[in-house]
Amino acid sequence: MLAHPCLSDLVIGKAVYTTRLHGDGRGNYVGATRETISGCAIAHVGRLVVRDGERVLELTGYLTVPRRDRGATGGADGT
């Protein structure tokens, strides 16, 4: 898969992220890319679409930060 044409303009280095996507069976996906050396992640939300006759997951990524321990601060929203 690393030889796919959509990656042709990139130089591939070492693996540093893990992404797990979860589908609902209706073409919707959600998941996160988590950096292996820190607690940071990118949350992904998207759909399975057809582009030029090819099935593609089209995802939007949202920057995240680790949620604080709710017990340590007492706030319901983790702040």
WOGISUL-V792846 format. One record per backbone hydrogen bond with DSSP energy under -1.0 kcal/mol. CO is the residue of the C=O (numbers start at 0). NH is the residue of the N-H. If there is no record, write none. Layout:
co = {CO CO}
nh = {NH NH}
//
This chain:
co = {0 3 4 6 15 17 19 21 26 27 28 29 30 31 32 33 39 40 41 42 43 44 45 46 48 50 53 55 57 59 61 69 74}
nh = {3 6 7 9 35 33 31 29 47 23 45 21 43 19 41 17 34 63 32 61 30 59 28 57 55 53 50 48 46 44 42 73 77}
//
